[in-house]
Amino acid sequence: DEARAVADEREGVIVSTRGDLDKAHATLHERDETIEALTRERDEARHLAWEREQHIHKVEKERDDQAHLAWERENIIKERDGALAEREKERDAARHESWEREQAIHAKDRALQEMEEIARQLAHKALAAKEHHA
């Protein structure tokens, strides 16, 4: 009987230990599943962060490209403004030169008219003197 009681007690310990072992296995299995789920979530979060980073780089590149285009346009505008200012100076110089030529033509025209008047007066005097001597 005593051996039977010891055997029953050992059997109870074995069954209890197996139960504890099964619970421990179940707990480990749950923890493994939780770790796998957390690992997947972490990997997905890393991937989303990587995608966001790529998008940020793309947007920054587009912004930089647009800024460069704006800078190029601004330089073209400055060059054209400079060329326009130069043409305006040339136009103003040409207008001034034209005005000076017009003034010179008017001065020569007045001088020619004065010379014609003097020639008429001399011709008239010469005619009068000829008539007076004749």
C-alpha positions as CSV (number, residue, x, y, z in Angstrom):
1,D,0.0,0.0,0.0
2,E,2.8,2.3,0.9
3,A,4.5,1.8,-2.4
4,R,1.2,2.3,-4.1
5,A,0.7,5.6,-2.3
6,V,4.3,6.7,-3.3
7,A,3.6,5.7,-6.9
8,D,0.3,7.5,-6.9
9,E,2.0,10.6,-5.4
10,R,4.7,10.5,-8.0
11,E,2.1,10.0,-10.7
12,G,0.3,13.1,-9.3
13,V,3.6,15.1,-9.4
14,I,4.2,13.9,-12.9
15,V,0.7,14.9,-14.1
16,S,1.0,18.2,-12.3
17,T,4.4,18.8,-13.8
18,R,3.1,17.9,-17.3
19,G,0.2,20.3,-16.7
20,D,2.7,23.1,-15.7
21,L,4.9,22.2,-18.7
22,D,1.9,22.3,-21.0
23,K,0.9,25.7,-19.6
24,A,4.5,26.9,-20.0
25,H,4.6,25.6,-23.6
26,A,1.2,27.4,-24.3
27,T,2.6,30.6,-22.7
28,L,5.8,30.3,-24.8
29,H,3.7,29.8,-27.9
30,E,1.6,32.8,-27.1
31,R,4.7,34.9,-26.5
32,D,6.2,33.6,-29.8
33,E,3.1,34.7,-31.7
34,T,3.1,38.1,-29.9
35,I,6.8,38.5,-30.8
36,E,6.1,37.6,-34.4
37,A,3.1,40.0,-34.5
38,L,5.2,42.8,-33.0
39,T,8.1,42.0,-35.4
40,R,5.7,42.3,-38.4
41,E,4.3,45.6,-37.0
42,R,7.9,46.9,-36.5
43,D,8.9,45.8,-40.0
44,E,5.8,47.4,-41.5
45,A,6.4,50.6,-39.6
46,R,10.1,50.6,-40.8
47,H,8.9,50.1,-44.4
48,L,6.3,52.9,-44.0
49,A,9.0,55.1,-42.6
50,W,11.3,54.2,-45.5
51,E,8.5,55.0,-48.0
52,R,7.8,58.3,-46.3
53,E,11.6,59.1,-46.4
54,Q,11.6,58.3,-50.1
55,H,8.6,60.5,-50.7
56,I,10.2,63.3,-48.7
57,H,13.4,63.0,-50.9
58,K,11.2,63.0,-54.0
59,V,9.4,66.1,-52.9
60,E,12.6,67.8,-51.8
61,K,14.1,67.1,-55.3
62,E,11.1,68.5,-57.0
63,R,11.3,71.6,-54.8
64,D,15.0,72.0,-55.6
65,D,14.3,71.5,-59.3
66,Q,11.6,74.1,-59.2
67,A,13.8,76.5,-57.3
68,H,16.5,76.0,-59.9
69,L,14.1,76.6,-62.7
70,A,12.9,79.8,-60.9
71,W,16.5,80.9,-60.5
72,E,17.2,80.3,-64.2
73,R,14.0,82.2,-65.2
74,E,15.1,85.1,-62.9
75,N,18.5,85.2,-64.6
76,I,16.9,85.2,-68.1
77,I,14.7,88.0,-67.0
78,K,17.7,89.9,-65.6
79,E,19.6,89.3,-68.9
80,R,16.6,90.5,-70.9
81,D,16.1,93.5,-68.7
82,G,19.8,94.4,-69.2
83,A,19.5,93.9,-73.0
84,L,16.3,96.0,-73.0
85,A,18.1,98.8,-71.0
86,E,21.0,98.7,-73.5
87,R,18.6,98.9,-76.4
88,E,16.8,101.8,-74.8
89,K,20.2,103.6,-74.3
90,E,21.0,102.9,-78.0
91,R,17.5,104.2,-79.1
92,D,17.9,107.3,-76.9
93,A,21.4,107.9,-78.4
94,A,20.1,107.4,-81.9
95,R,17.2,109.9,-81.2
96,H,19.7,112.4,-79.8
97,E,22.0,111.9,-82.9
98,S,18.9,112.4,-85.2
99,W,17.9,115.5,-83.3
100,E,21.5,116.9,-83.6
101,R,21.5,116.2,-87.4
102,E,18.1,117.9,-87.7
103,Q,19.5,120.9,-85.9
104,A,22.5,120.9,-88.2
105,I,20.3,120.7,-91.2
106,H,18.1,123.6,-90.0
107,A,21.3,125.6,-89.3
108,K,22.6,124.9,-92.8
109,D,19.2,125.7,-94.3
110,R,19.1,129.1,-92.5
111,A,22.7,129.8,-93.6
112,L,21.8,128.9,-97.2
113,Q,18.7,131.1,-97.0
114,E,20.9,134.0,-95.7
115,M,23.5,133.4,-98.5
116,E,20.7,133.4,-101.1
117,E,19.3,136.7,-99.6
118,I,22.8,138.2,-99.7
119,A,23.2,136.9,-103.3
120,R,19.9,138.5,-104.3
121,Q,20.9,141.8,-102.6
122,L,24.3,141.8,-104.4
123,A,22.6,140.9,-107.7
124,H,20.1,143.7,-107.2
125,K,22.9,146.2,-106.3
126,A,25.0,145.0,-109.3
127,L,21.9,145.6,-111.6
128,A,21.3,149.0,-110.1
129,A,24.9,150.0,-110.5
130,K,24.9,148.7,-114.1
131,E,21.8,150.7,-114.8
132,H,23.2,153.7,-113.2
133,H,26.4,153.5,-115.4
134,A,24.5,152.9,-118.5
